[in-house]
Amino acid sequence: MLKGGQIKTAALLGLMSGILVLGGYWATGTEQGALIGLLFAAVTSFGSWFYSDKAALAAYKAQPVTREQAPEL
């Protein structure tokens, strides 16, 4: 079962993908442009999935912790 945040994320990624596909079609006026937009949308979606953990950790300036520094973890 999807939660509220997952639905919003899926909707936003779907909207972004649709905009990229339509933008590719609009830029070239052909189906090939739409396919290029779809490929670009797939690459950016995969990139945001693959690097999301690194982005979240960097946003909070996370640092590695040793067992001695935080034994409760």
Backbone bond lengths (Angstrom), bond angles and torsions (degrees), N, CA, C in turn:
res aa  C-N    CA-C-N  psi(-1)  N-CA   C-N-CA  omega(-1)  CA-C   N-CA-C  phi
1 M - - - 1.451 - - 1.526 109.06 -
2 L 1.311 116.23 133.05 1.460 120.74 179.84 1.514 110.60 -82.58
3 K 1.318 115.37 143.68 1.456 121.33 176.86 1.517 108.90 -94.88
4 G 1.323 117.24 171.44 1.462 122.27 -176.97 1.508 113.95 -58.05
5 G 1.329 117.15 -42.75 1.460 120.55 -179.99 1.521 112.66 -67.73
6 Q 1.322 116.03 -34.62 1.464 119.91 178.96 1.523 110.79 -69.51
7 I 1.316 116.82 -36.70 1.464 120.51 178.63 1.524 109.78 -66.52
8 K 1.331 117.28 -43.29 1.461 120.73 178.77 1.524 110.82 -62.74
9 T 1.326 117.04 -42.17 1.456 121.04 179.19 1.522 111.01 -63.02
10 A 1.321 116.78 -45.87 1.465 120.74 179.09 1.531 110.70 -62.87
11 A 1.323 116.70 -40.36 1.467 120.37 179.72 1.526 110.74 -65.64
12 L 1.318 117.41 -43.10 1.466 120.07 -179.66 1.526 111.79 -67.35
13 L 1.342 117.23 -40.79 1.458 119.75 177.01 1.522 110.89 -66.15
14 G 1.320 117.35 -37.89 1.461 120.58 176.26 1.520 112.23 -65.13
15 L 1.323 116.51 -40.67 1.457 121.18 177.33 1.523 110.70 -64.11
16 M 1.332 116.82 -44.83 1.465 120.77 178.40 1.526 110.48 -61.08
17 S 1.329 116.38 -42.80 1.468 120.11 179.56 1.522 110.57 -63.50
18 G 1.315 117.18 -43.45 1.457 120.70 178.25 1.515 112.91 -61.56
19 I 1.321 115.77 -41.01 1.467 119.97 178.23 1.521 110.58 -64.37
20 L 1.326 117.18 -41.08 1.466 119.99 178.93 1.522 111.65 -66.30
21 V 1.327 117.76 -40.61 1.465 120.81 178.52 1.534 109.91 -65.07
22 L 1.325 117.23 -46.76 1.460 120.22 178.97 1.526 111.69 -65.35
23 G 1.331 116.14 -36.53 1.466 119.78 176.81 1.517 111.78 -64.12
24 G 1.324 116.84 -41.00 1.461 120.23 176.79 1.515 111.67 -64.29
25 Y 1.331 116.72 -40.74 1.458 120.58 177.98 1.524 110.51 -66.61
26 W 1.320 116.32 -42.43 1.460 120.82 -179.07 1.531 110.91 -65.29
27 A 1.331 116.93 -38.54 1.463 120.77 -177.51 1.524 112.00 -67.40
28 T 1.335 117.46 -36.23 1.457 119.79 -176.37 1.520 112.89 -107.81
29 G 1.301 117.48 -25.57 1.459 121.04 -177.73 1.518 113.63 76.84
30 T 1.337 117.29 12.16 1.461 121.02 -179.26 1.523 110.16 -129.38
31 E 1.335 114.65 167.67 1.464 119.48 175.93 1.524 111.29 -67.00
32 Q 1.318 116.72 -27.15 1.467 120.14 178.93 1.536 110.05 -62.68
33 G 1.319 116.89 -39.19 1.464 120.32 176.71 1.518 111.75 -63.38
34 A 1.337 116.19 -38.35 1.469 120.30 177.29 1.527 110.17 -65.08
35 L 1.327 117.15 -39.37 1.463 120.18 178.02 1.532 111.41 -66.60
36 I 1.321 116.83 -37.60 1.465 120.32 176.21 1.528 109.48 -64.11
37 G 1.330 116.91 -42.58 1.461 120.87 176.11 1.514 111.93 -61.70
38 L 1.339 116.92 -39.82 1.466 121.29 177.72 1.525 110.85 -64.89
39 L 1.324 116.70 -42.19 1.467 120.57 177.82 1.525 110.65 -62.99
40 F 1.319 116.74 -43.90 1.467 120.42 178.64 1.527 110.53 -63.90
41 A 1.336 117.41 -39.84 1.467 121.11 177.83 1.521 110.61 -63.41
42 A 1.337 117.19 -41.01 1.467 120.46 179.15 1.524 111.11 -64.60
43 V 1.335 116.75 -42.26 1.471 120.63 -179.99 1.527 110.65 -65.08
44 T 1.330 117.39 -44.56 1.465 119.34 -179.65 1.527 111.88 -68.45
45 S 1.334 117.37 -36.08 1.473 119.53 177.70 1.525 110.56 -66.12
46 F 1.332 116.65 -43.13 1.461 119.63 177.25 1.525 110.44 -63.10
47 G 1.320 117.23 -42.45 1.466 120.72 178.84 1.517 112.21 -61.71
48 S 1.324 117.31 -41.53 1.463 118.69 179.08 1.521 111.55 -69.80
49 W 1.328 118.39 -32.48 1.466 121.05 175.27 1.528 110.23 -69.24
50 F 1.333 117.07 -45.17 1.457 121.60 -173.81 1.528 112.06 -69.89
51 Y 1.326 117.58 -36.71 1.464 120.97 -175.45 1.527 113.69 -102.72
52 S 1.324 118.83 7.35 1.463 120.03 -176.38 1.527 112.73 -63.46
53 D 1.338 117.78 -37.06 1.463 119.55 179.67 1.523 110.99 -66.39
54 K 1.315 117.39 -41.71 1.465 121.38 179.01 1.527 111.13 -65.28
55 A 1.328 116.95 -38.39 1.463 120.99 178.86 1.523 111.25 -66.20
56 A 1.329 117.14 -42.04 1.468 120.46 179.57 1.528 110.66 -65.55
57 L 1.329 116.93 -43.27 1.468 119.73 178.87 1.520 111.40 -65.19
58 A 1.320 117.42 -39.55 1.463 120.88 178.84 1.528 110.76 -67.51
59 A 1.322 118.22 -35.49 1.463 121.91 179.88 1.524 111.43 -63.14
60 Y 1.335 116.36 -33.64 1.467 120.67 179.77 1.526 112.69 -96.86
61 K 1.342 116.44 6.22 1.466 122.27 -179.89 1.531 111.11 52.50
62 A 1.319 116.07 47.30 1.459 122.51 -178.31 1.529 110.72 -68.02
63 Q 1.318 115.54 145.78 1.459 122.89 179.30 1.532 108.48 -128.39
64 P 1.335 117.32 147.42 1.472 119.05 176.16 1.534 110.85 -63.48
65 V 1.331 115.50 147.21 1.463 121.77 -178.99 1.533 108.13 -123.84
66 T 1.317 116.34 136.06 1.462 120.50 177.12 1.528 109.48 -86.65
67 R 1.334 115.97 167.33 1.479 120.02 177.27 1.518 111.23 -62.55
68 E 1.312 117.24 -34.59 1.466 120.35 -179.22 1.529 111.91 -68.60
69 Q 1.303 116.99 -32.96 1.469 120.44 -178.64 1.536 111.87 -75.14
70 A 1.316 116.48 -32.53 1.464 120.36 -178.24 1.523 109.29 -143.57
71 P 1.331 117.98 78.35 1.471 120.25 -177.64 1.534 113.13 -66.60
72 E 1.319 118.57 -21.08 1.465 120.81 -178.73 1.528 112.16 -73.17
73 L 1.325 117.01 -14.94 1.466 119.33 177.48 1.485 108.46 -84.75
